[in-house]
Amino acid sequence: MDTLLALKPFLTQLVLPAASGPLLMAACMAWAWRRSVSRRQLTARLPLTGGLLTCAGLWLLSCPAVALWLSVHGLPQVSPTTPEVLRQHQVQAIVVLGGGVEELSPEYGGPNLTPESMARLLYGMHLARGTSLPLAYSGGVGWGGEPDQTPEAHVASLVLARLQGPTLRWQEDQSRDTRENARMTAQQLHRDGITRIALVTHAWHMPRSVRQFETAGFEVTPAPMGFLHHDMHPVLLWLPHAQALRESGWLIKEWLGLRLT
């Protein structure tokens, strides 16, 4: 019985769509390949080969091991920081970058931050309390958001009040992407003489964010959080997980962003 229970996480992961979907598609294509060979339908082999390669690529990009590899080898690496380091760098303010809003969270009866945004805000709170530095939040309504959506900086302010956390000295609520985060935050903070900031965002988002904020005229001390890691059995690292596919998507997007901006 214990042996069967030990296999539970492996069997469960194989049954879930992230793994079972590519496996089923690959099996169907392999069956079609065999039929095309037996019937000498050579023209069917090329699209079938493409389909099999697509299944293999989807499988790999859904594996935590591949997401970890992409995070280490695909992007410039950043190191975590501490309140002591921020004081040594004479940081004047902490800027938290937005990462998305849930416009209607039924449990709260209104808008709330996505888990990624919440994690950034909580780390910003941690640094603000450890340094007594003022806090800024940058985030409006993204390009894909609804026009009447609550600006993310306003939602962050509501969340801080709910948590009895520090208040936001600056709310940048017009930006739609990272480039506008930097430009519009600079317009607010530079008026108050703030040029040295600690920038809070996910580690995989940090290289592109630092580039944009330095271009906007800031001296940036990176304060990354959300480093990718997976504490699981080595075999599970090579089985598809929906979260790993999402992480691979984030990393590929950032890799492209660094090269196109």
LOSELUM-45081 format. One record per atom (N, C-alpha, C): residue in one letter; z, y, x. Coordinates in steps of 0.2 Angstrom, whole numbers, padded with zeros to 4 digits, always signed. Layout:
AZYX ...
//
This chain:
M+0000-0006+0004 M+0000+0000+0000 M+0000+0006+0004 D+0004+0006+0010 D+0004+0012+0014 D-0002+0013+0017 T-0006+0008+0019 T-0012+0009+0022 T-0017+0012+0017 L-0017+0010+0011 L-0022+0013+0006 L-0020+0021+0005 L-0013+0022+0005 L-0011+0029+0004 L-0013+0033+0010 A-0013+0030+0016 A-0015+0034+0022 A-0023+0036+0022 L-0027+0032+0019 L-0034+0033+0018 L-0035+0038+0012 K-0030+0040+0008 K-0031+0044+0003 K-0035+0051+0004 P-0033+0054+0010 P-0036+0061+0011 P-0044+0060+0013 F-0045+0054+0016 F-0052+0053+0019 F-0056+0051+0013 L-0054+0047+0008 L-0058+0045+0002 L-0059+0051-0003 T-0053+0054-0003 T-0054+0060-0008 T-0059+0065-0006 Q-0059+0067+0001 Q-0064+0071+0004 Q-0071+0069+0003 L-0072+0062+0003 L-0079+0059+0003 L-0081+0060-0005 V-0077+0060-0009 V-0078+0060-0016 V-0080+0067-0019 L-0077+0072-0016 L-0078+0079-0018 L-0085+0081-0017 P-0087+0086-0021 P-0094+0088-0020 P-0097+0090-0013 A-0092+0093-0009 A-0095+0096-0003 A-0097+0090+0002 A-0095+0084+0001 A-0097+0078+0005 A-0101+0074+0000 S-0099+0072-0006 S-0103+0068-0010 S-0110+0070-0012 G-0111+0077-0012 G-0117+0080-0014 G-0122+0079-0009 P-0121+0081-0002 P-0126+0079+0003 P-0127+0072+0004 L-0122+0068+0003 L-0123+0061+0004 L-0128+0058-0001 L-0127+0060-0008 L-0131+0058-0013 L-0138+0060-0012 M-0139+0066-0010 M-0146+0069-0009 M-0149+0065-0003 A-0146+0064+0002 A-0149+0061+0008 A-0151+0053+0006 A-0146+0050+0002 A-0148+0043+0000 A-0154+0043-0004 C-0155+0048-0009 C-0161+0048-0013 C-0167+0050-0009 M-0167+0054-0004 M-0172+0056+0000 M-0174+0050+0005 A-0169+0046+0007 A-0171+0040+0011 A-0174+0035+0007 W-0172+0034+0001 W-0175+0029-0004 W-0183+0031-0005 A-0184+0038-0006 A-0191+0041-0007 A-0195+0040-0001 W-0192+0041+0005 W-0195+0040+0011 W-0198+0033+0012 R-0193+0028+0010 R-0195+0021+0011 R-0201+0019+0006 R-0201+0022+0000 R-0206+0021-0005 R-0213+0024-0003 S-0212+0030+0001 S-0218+0033+0003 S-0222+0029+0009 V-0217+0026+0013 V-0220+0022+0018 V-0223+0016+0016 S-0220+0013+0011 S-0223+0006+0008 S-0229+0008+0005 R-0230+0014+0002 R-0236+0015-0002 R-0241+0019+0002 R-0239+0020+0009 R-0244+0024+0013 R-0245+0031+0011 Q-0240+0034+0008 Q-0240+0041+0005 Q-0238+0046+0011 L-0242+0047+0016 L-0240+0050+0022 L-0238+0057+0021 T-0241+0060+0016 T-0240+0068+0014 T-0233+0069+0012 A-0230+0064+0009 A-0223+0065+0006 A-0218+0065+0012 R-0220+0063+0018 R-0215+0062+0023 R-0212+0069+0025 L-0216+0074+0026 L-0214+0080+0029 L-0209+0084+0024 P-0210+0085+0018 P-0205+0088+0014 P-0198+0083+0013 L-0199+0077+0014 L-0193+0072+0014 L-0189+0073+0020 T-0193+0074+0026 T-0189+0075+0032 T-0186+0082+0032 G-0189+0087+0029 G-0186+0093+0028 G-0179+0093+0024 G-0180+0089+0019 G-0174+0088+0014 G-0168+0085+0018 L-0170+0079+0022 L-0165+0076+0025 L-0161+0080+0031 L-0165+0084+0034 L-0163+0089+0039 L-0158+0094+0036 T-0160+0096+0030 T-0156+0101+0026 T-0149+0098+0024 C-0150+0092+0022 C-0143+0088+0020 C-0139+0088+0026 A-0142+0086+0032 A-0138+0086+0038 A-0135+0092+0040 G-0139+0098+0040 G-0136+0104+0041 G-0131+0107+0037 L-0132+0105+0030 L-0127+0107+0025 L-0120+0103+0027 W-0121+0097+0029 W-0115+0093+0030 W-0111+0096+0036 L-0115+0097+0042 L-0112+0100+0048 L-0109+0107+0046 L-0112+0111+0043 L-0109+0118+0042 L-0103+0118+0037 S-0102+0112+0034 S-0096+0111+0029 S-0091+0108+0033 C-0092+0106+0039 C-0086+0102+0043 C-0082+0108+0046 P-0075+0107+0046 P-0071+0112+0049 P-0072+0112+0057 A-0074+0106+0060 A-0075+0106+0067 A-0081+0111+0069 V-0086+0111+0065 V-0091+0116+0066 V-0089+0123+0065 A-0086+0124+0060 A-0083+0131+0058 A-0079+0134+0064 L-0075+0129+0067 L-0071+0131+0073 L-0075+0133+0079 W-0080+0128+0080 W-0085+0129+0086 W-0088+0136+0085 L-0091+0138+0079 L-0094+0144+0078 L-0090+0150+0079 S-0083+0149+0077 S-0079+0155+0078 S-0077+0156+0085 V-0077+0151+0089 V-0076+0152+0096 V-0082+0154+0100 H-0088+0151+0099 H-0094+0152+0103 H-0099+0156+0100 G-0098+0158+0094 G-0103+0162+0090 G-0101+0170+0090 L-0095+0171+0091 L-0093+0178+0091 L-0088+0180+0097 P-0088+0187+0099 P-0083+0189+0104 P-0076+0187+0102 Q-0072+0185+0106 Q-0065+0183+0105 Q-0060+0189+0105 V-0056+0189+0100 V-0051+0195+0100 V-0044+0191+0100 S-0039+0195+0103 S-0032+0192+0104 S-0027+0196+0099 P-0022+0192+0097 P-0017+0195+0092 P-0013+0200+0096 T-0010+0205+0092 T-0006+0210+0095 T+0001+0210+0092 T+0005+0215+0094 T+0012+0215+0092 T+0013+0222+0091 P+0019+0224+0087 P+0021+0231+0086 P+0022+0234+0093 E+0025+0230+0098 E+0026+0233+0105 E+0019+0235+0108 V+0014+0232+0107 V+0008+0233+0110 V+0005+0240+0107 L+0006+0240+0100 L+0004+0246+0097 L+0007+0253+0099 R+0014+0252+0101 R+0017+0258+0103 R+0015+0259+0110 Q+0014+0254+0114 Q+0011+0256+0121 Q+0005+0259+0121 H+0000+0258+0116 H-0006+0261+0116 H-0006+0268+0112 Q+0000+0270+0110 Q+0001+0276+0107 Q-0003+0277+0100 V-0003+0271+0097 V-0007+0271+0090 V-0004+0276+0085 Q-0008+0280+0082 Q-0005+0285+0077 Q-0005+0282+0070 A-0009+0277+0068 A-0009+0275+0061 A-0012+0268+0061 I-0011+0264+0056 I-0013+0258+0055 I-0018+0258+0049 V-0024+0255+0050 V-0029+0255+0045 V-0031+0248+0043 V-0030+0247+0037 V-0032+0240+0034 V-0039+0240+0031 L-0043+0236+0033 L-0050+0235+0029 L-0049+0231+0023 G-0053+0233+0018 G-0053+0229+0012 G-0057+0223+0013 G-0056+0218+0008 G-0060+0212+0008 G-0062+0209+0001 G-0061+0213-0004 G-0063+0211-0010 G-0057+0212-0016 V-0059+0212-0022 V-0055+0213-0027 V-0056+0208-0033 E-0051+0206-0036 E-0051+0202-0042 E-0050+0207-0048 E-0055+0209-0052 E-0054+0214-0056 E-0049+0213-0062 L-0049+0206-0064 L-0044+0204-0069 L-0040+0198-0067 S-0034+0199-0065 S-0030+0194-0064 S-0025+0193-0070 P-0026+0188-0074 P-0022+0187-0080 P-0014+0187-0079 E-0012+0184-0073 E-0005+0184-0072 E-0002+0190-0071 Y-0006+0195-0068 Y-0003+0202-0067 Y-0006+0207-0073 G-0010+0205-0077 G-0012+0209-0082 G-0017+0215-0080 G-0020+0214-0074 G-0024+0219-0072 G-0027+0217-0065 P-0030+0222-0061 P-0034+0220-0055 P-0029+0218-0050 N-0031+0214-0045 N-0027+0211-0039 N-0032+0210-0033 L-0029+0210-0027 L-0033+0209-0021 L-0035+0201-0021 T-0041+0200-0018 T-0042+0193-0016 T-0037+0190-0011 P-0037+0184-0010 P-0033+0181-0005 P-0034+0184+0002 E-0040+0185+0004 E-0042+0188+0010 E-0039+0195+0011 S-0040+0199+0006 S-0038+0206+0006 S-0030+0206+0006 M-0027+0202+0002 M-0020+0202+0002 M-0017+0200+0009 A-0020+0195+0012 A-0018+0193+0019 A-0018+0199+0024 R-0024+0203+0023 R-0024+0209+0028 R-0019+0214+0026 L-0018+0215+0020 L-0013+0220+0018 L-0006+0218+0020 L-0004+0212+0019 L+0003+0209+0021 L+0004+0210+0029 Y-0002+0209+0033 Y-0001+0210+0040 Y+0000+0217+0042 G-0004+0221+0038 G-0003+0228+0039 G+0004+0231+0038 M+0007+0228+0032 M+0014+0230+0031 M+0018+0228+0036 H+0017+0222+0039 H+0021+0219+0044 H+0021+0224+0050 L+0015+0226+0052 L+0014+0231+0058 L+0017+0238+0056 A+0016+0240+0050 A+0019+0246+0048 A+0027+0246+0049 R+0030+0241+0046 R+0037+0241+0046 R+0040+0240+0054 G+0036+0237+0058 G+0038+0236+0065 G+0037+0242+0069 T+0033+0247+0067 T+0031+0252+0071 T+0033+0259+0068 S+0034+0259+0061 S+0035+0265+0057 S+0029+0270+0057 L+0023+0267+0058 L+0017+0270+0058 L+0015+0271+0051 P+0011+0276+0049 P+0008+0277+0042 P+0003+0272+0041 L+0001+0271+0035 L-0003+0265+0033 L-0009+0268+0029 A-0015+0266+0031 A-0021+0268+0027 A-0025+0262+0025 Y-0028+0262+0019 Y-0032+0256+0017 Y-0039+0259+0015 S-0044+0255+0018 S-0051+0257+0017 S-0055+0252+0012 G-0057+0254+0007 G-0061+0250+0002 G-0062+0253-0004 G-0068+0254-0006 G-0070+0256-0013 G-0073+0251-0017 V-0079+0251-0020 V-0082+0246-0024 V-0088+0244-0019 G-0088+0237-0018 G-0094+0235-0013 G-0100+0235-0017 W-0105+0234-0013 W-0112+0234-0016 W-0113+0229-0021 G-0110+0224-0021 G-0111+0219-0026 G-0106+0219-0032 G-0101+0225-0032 G-0097+0225-0037 G-0099+0229-0044 E-0096+0229-0049 E-0098+0232-0055 E-0096+0239-0054 P-0100+0244-0057 P-0099+0251-0057 P-0092+0253-0059 D-0090+0250-0064 D-0083+0252-0067 D-0077+0249-0064 Q-0078+0245-0058 Q-0073+0241-0055 Q-0068+0246-0052 T-0062+0244-0052 T-0056+0248-0049 T-0057+0248-0041 P-0057+0254-0038 P-0058+0254-0031 P-0053+0250-0028 E-0055+0247-0022 E-0050+0242-0019 E-0044+0246-0016 A-0045+0252-0014 A-0039+0255-0011 A-0034+0257-0016 H-0036+0258-0022 H-0031+0259-0028 H-0027+0253-0030 V-0031+0247-0029 V-0028+0241-0031 V-0023+0239-0025 A-0024+0241-0019 A-0020+0240-0014 A-0013+0244-0015 S-0014+0250-0017 S-0008+0254-0018 S-0004+0251-0024 L-0007+0248-0029 L-0003+0245-0034 L+0000+0239-0032 V-0003+0235-0027 V+0000+0229-0025 V+0006+0231-0020 L+0006+0236-0016 L+0011+0238-0012 L+0017+0240-0016 A+0016+0244-0022 A+0021+0246-0026 A+0024+0240-0029 R+0020+0235-0031 R+0023+0228-0034 R+0027+0225-0029 L+0026+0225-0023 L+0029+0222-0018 L+0035+0226-0015 Q+0036+0232-0017 Q+0041+0237-0015 Q+0039+0238-0007 G+0033+0239-0005 G+0031+0240+0002 G+0030+0247+0003 P+0028+0249+0009 P+0027+0256+0011 P+0021+0259+0007 T+0021+0265+0006 T+0016+0268+0002 T+0010+0270+0007 L+0004+0270+0004 L-0002+0272+0008 L-0002+0279+0009 R-0003+0282+0015 R-0004+0289+0016 R-0011+0291+0015 W-0015+0286+0016 W-0023+0288+0015 W-0026+0282+0011 Q-0029+0284+0006 Q-0033+0279+0002 Q-0040+0281+0002 E-0044+0277+0006 E-0052+0278+0006 E-0055+0274+0001 D-0057+0277-0004 D-0059+0273-0010 D-0067+0273-0012 Q-0071+0276-0007 Q-0078+0277-0009 Q-0083+0272-0005 S-0080+0269+0000 S-0085+0265+0004 S-0087+0258+0001 R-0093+0256+0003 R-0096+0250+0000 R-0097+0244+0005 D-0096+0246+0012 D-0097+0241+0017 D-0093+0243+0023 T-0093+0239+0029 T-0089+0241+0035 T-0092+0247+0038 R-0098+0249+0038 R-0100+0255+0041 R-0097+0261+0037 E-0097+0261+0031 E-0095+0266+0027 E-0087+0266+0027 N-0084+0260+0028 N-0077+0260+0029 N-0075+0265+0035 A-0079+0264+0040 A-0077+0268+0047 A-0079+0275+0046 R-0084+0277+0043 R-0086+0284+0042 R-0082+0288+0038 M-0080+0285+0032 M-0076+0288+0027 M-0069+0289+0029 T-0067+0283+0032 T-0060+0284+0035 T-0059+0289+0040 A-0064+0290+0044 A-0064+0295+0049 A-0063+0302+0046 Q-0067+0303+0041 Q-0067+0309+0037 Q-0060+0311+0035 Q-0056+0306+0033 Q-0049+0308+0031 Q-0044+0308+0036 L-0045+0304+0041 L-0039+0304+0046 L-0041+0309+0052 H-0047+0310+0053 H-0048+0316+0058 H-0046+0322+0056 R-0046+0324+0049 R-0043+0330+0047 R-0035+0331+0048 D-0032+0325+0049 D-0025+0325+0051 D-0024+0324+0058 G-0029+0324+0062 G-0028+0323+0069 G-0027+0316+0072 I-0029+0311+0068 I-0028+0304+0069 I-0034+0302+0072 T-0034+0300+0079 T-0039+0297+0082 T-0038+0290+0085 R-0032+0288+0086 R-0030+0282+0089 R-0027+0277+0083 I-0030+0272+0082 I-0028+0268+0076 I-0028+0260+0078 A-0024+0257+0074 A-0024+0250+0074 A-0028+0247+0068 L-0033+0243+0070 L-0037+0241+0064 L-0036+0234+0062 V-0034+0233+0056 V-0032+0226+0053 V-0038+0223+0049 T-0040+0218+0051 T-0045+0214+0048 T-0045+0207+0050 H-0049+0202+0047 H-0049+0195+0050 H-0052+0195+0057 A-0050+0190+0061 A-0052+0190+0068 A-0060+0189+0068 W-0063+0185+0063 W-0070+0185+0064 W-0074+0191+0062 H-0070+0195+0058 H-0073+0202+0056 H-0072+0207+0061 M-0068+0206+0066 M-0065+0212+0070 M-0071+0214+0075 P-0075+0210+0078 P-0079+0213+0083 P-0084+0218+0080 R-0087+0217+0074 R-0091+0221+0071 R-0088+0228+0068 S-0081+0226+0066 S-0077+0232+0063 S-0076+0237+0069 V-0073+0234+0075 V-0072+0239+0080 V-0078+0243+0082 R-0084+0240+0083 R-0090+0243+0084 R-0091+0249+0080 Q-0090+0248+0073 Q-0091+0253+0068 Q-0086+0259+0069 F-0080+0257+0070 F-0075+0262+0070 F-0075+0266+0076 E-0077+0263+0082 E-0078+0267+0088 E-0083+0272+0087 T-0089+0269+0084 T-0094+0274+0083 T-0092+0280+0079 A-0088+0279+0074 A-0085+0284+0070 A-0080+0289+0074 G-0079+0288+0080 G-0075+0292+0084 G-0067+0290+0085 F-0066+0284+0083 F-0059+0282+0084 F-0058+0278+0091 E-0052+0278+0093 E-0050+0274+0099 E-0046+0268+0095 V-0049+0262+0096 V-0047+0257+0091 V-0043+0252+0096 T-0037+0250+0093 T-0033+0244+0095 T-0034+0239+0090 P-0037+0233+0092 P-0038+0228+0087 P-0031+0225+0085 A-0031+0224+0078 A-0025+0220+0076 A-0027+0214+0071 P-0030+0209+0074 P-0033+0204+0070 P-0028+0199+0067 M-0030+0196+0062 M-0026+0191+0058 M-0031+0186+0055 G-0028+0181+0052 G-0033+0176+0049 G-0037+0172+0054 F-0034+0170+0060 F-0038+0166+0065 F-0040+0159+0062 L-0046+0157+0063 L-0048+0150+0060 L-0044+0145+0064 H-0041+0140+0060 H-0038+0134+0063 H-0037+0129+0058 H-0037+0123+0060 H-0036+0118+0055 H-0032+0112+0057 D-0026+0112+0054 D-0021+0107+0056 D-0022+0100+0052 M-0027+0096+0054 M-0029+0090+0051 M-0031+0085+0055 H-0031+0079+0053 H-0033+0073+0057 H-0040+0074+0060 P-0041+0072+0066 P-0048+0073+0069 P-0054+0071+0065 V-0053+0065+0062 V-0059+0062+0058 V-0060+0067+0052 L-0055+0070+0049 L-0056+0075+0043 L-0060+0081+0045 L-0059+0083+0052 L-0063+0089+0054 L-0070+0088+0054 W-0073+0082+0053 W-0080+0080+0053 W-0082+0078+0046 L-0078+0079+0041 L-0079+0078+0034 L-0080+0085+0031 P-0085+0085+0026 P-0086+0092+0023 P-0080+0094+0019 H-0079+0101+0019 H-0074+0104+0015 H-0077+0111+0013 A-0076+0112+0006 A-0079+0118+0003 A-0076+0124+0007 Q-0070+0125+0009 Q-0068+0130+0013 Q-0071+0131+0020 A-0072+0126+0023 A-0076+0126+0029 A-0083+0129+0029 L-0086+0127+0023 L-0093+0130+0022 L-0093+0137+0021 R-0088+0139+0017 R-0087+0147+0016 R-0085+0150+0023 E-0081+0147+0027 E-0080+0150+0034 E-0086+0150+0038 S-0090+0145+0038 S-0096+0145+0042 S-0101+0151+0039 G-0101+0152+0033 G-0105+0157+0030 G-0102+0164+0033 W-0096+0165+0033 W-0093+0171+0035 W-0095+0172+0043 L-0095+0167+0047 L-0096+0168+0054 L-0103+0169+0055 I-0108+0166+0051 I-0115+0167+0052 I-0117+0174+0050 K-0114+0177+0045 K-0115+0183+0043 K-0113+0188+0048 E-0107+0187+0051 E-0104+0192+0056 E-0109+0191+0062 W-0111+0185+0064 W-0116+0185+0070 W-0122+0189+0069 L-0125+0188+0063 L-0131+0192+0061 L-0129+0199+0061 G-0123+0201+0058 G-0122+0208+0058 G-0121+0212+0065 L-0118+0208+0070 L-0118+0211+0077 L-0125+0212+0080 R-0130+0208+0078 R-0136+0209+0081 R-0141+0214+0077 L-0139+0215+0071 L-0143+0219+0067 L-0141+0226+0066 T-0135+0228+0068 T-0132+0234+0068 T-0130+0237+0074 
//
